Amino acid sequence: MDTPPLADTAMYKQTPHLRVARPVSSLGLSKAMYCEGLNLQLLGSFKDHDGFDGVMLGLPGAGFHLEFVVSRRHPVRPAPTEEDLLVLYLPDHPEWEAACACMRAAGFAQTPSANPYWDVHGATFIDHDGYRTVLQNAKSPV
């Protein structure tokens, strides 16, 4: 039985907001790198919320944000794989080149992607915890 496309279901009355949450080793370093590298802004933060500290970064009005957390009680070591990717599509070539330069200036290391698809029209960057971000110089396929 085929599942109907999401647009054809009554599951969502409004478009959901996406939060990508990740444990990190340093809130300060992660915040600085992602704000500088992706031009994100601090949207919110919390301290000792049930033993967790965190920051939420994004663009005001966008349909997503990133949350980085550390636990005061039971530290969680970040364990990303080479295929855990945050992918941003930037179709304008000069904008993409400028974004890549910002990522390098923020301390991200450019690295070959495990999947060669991302290297054809994009660049993969790795942060201090091993999380990977792809800046794809293409229009989103959806």
N, C-alpha and C positions, 0 to 999 in steps of 0.2 A: 504494500500500500504506500503510495507516495504521500509525503507530507506537504501540505499546501505552503506556498511562499509566506513568509512572515507578514507581508503586507495584507494577505488575505485572511489572517486570523484576528480574533478579537482579544488576543493576549495583551496587547499594549494599547492603551488609550492615547498615550503620548510617547514620543521617542524617548527611550531611557537614556540617562546620562551614564557614561562609562567611567569607572574608576579602575585604574590598574594599580594594585597595591603590591609593594615589594619590601622585604626586609633588607636593610642595608647595614653596613658596618659603621658608617659615620653620616649622621643626618646633615651636619654642616657641610661636609665635602660633597655629598650627593646634591644637596640644595644648590650649592654654588655652581657645580658642573652643569646641571640641567638648566638652571636659570640663565647662565651665560651661553651654554652651547646651543640650547633650543629657544632661547629668548622667552622662557616661561616666567611666570610671576608667582609669588607666594600668595596662595588663595586662602590658606588657613593653616593652623598648627595646633598642637596640643601637647601637654606635658603630664606625665604620670596618669594617663587615663587607663585605669585598671592595669598599671604597670607598663604601659607603652607610651613612648614619645613619638611624635610624627609631624610631618609637614605634608601639605597638599599643594602641588604645583600645577599650573595650567595657564590658559588664556581666558580672561573674563568672557563669558558668553559662549565659549566653546562647549561642545558636547562631551568632553572628556577631561579628566585630570589624573595626574600621577600622585600616588601616596607612598611616601617612604617612611618606614617605621623601624624603631629599635625597641627591644624589650628590656626592661630593667630587671625582670625576674628570671627569665630564661632566654639568654641571647640566642638568636637564630642566625646561623651562618648563611649568608647568601649562597645559593647553589644553582645558578643559572646554567643552562646547557648552551651549546653553540646554535641551537635552533630556537631558543626562546628569544624572540625578536620583537622590538617595538619598531614599527615601520611607519615612516611619514613620507607621503607623496608630495613632491615639490616639482610641478611640471615646468616652471620657468627656469631655464638653465642658469642665468646669472644669479637668481635667488638661491638656487641649489648650491652653486659654487660658494656663495657667501655663507650659507648655512654650514657647509662642510668646513670652511675656514674657521667659523665660530666654534664648531665642535673641537677642532684641533687646538684652538687657543684656550678652550676651557679645560683641557687636559685629557680629553678622550683620545685613545689611540686608534688610528685607522688600521683595520685588519681585514684580510680576505674573508669573505663569507664562507661558511661551511657549504652553503648551497650556491653554486656558481651563478644561478639566476640573478641574485642580488648584485653581483659585480658587473653585470652587463650595462645597466643604466643607473647604478647606485653606488653608494659607499657605505661600508659597515664600520661602526665605531663601537669601542668597548670602554666601559667605565671602570673605576677602581675596584668594583666588586665582581666584574666579569659580565655584567649585563650588556647586551648588544642593542644598538639602535641603528637602523638602516635609514638613510636618507635616499629615497628613490627619485631620480630625475625623470618622472613620468606622471601622467594623470592616473588617479585611482581607477582601478578596473571596475569599480561599482559605484 
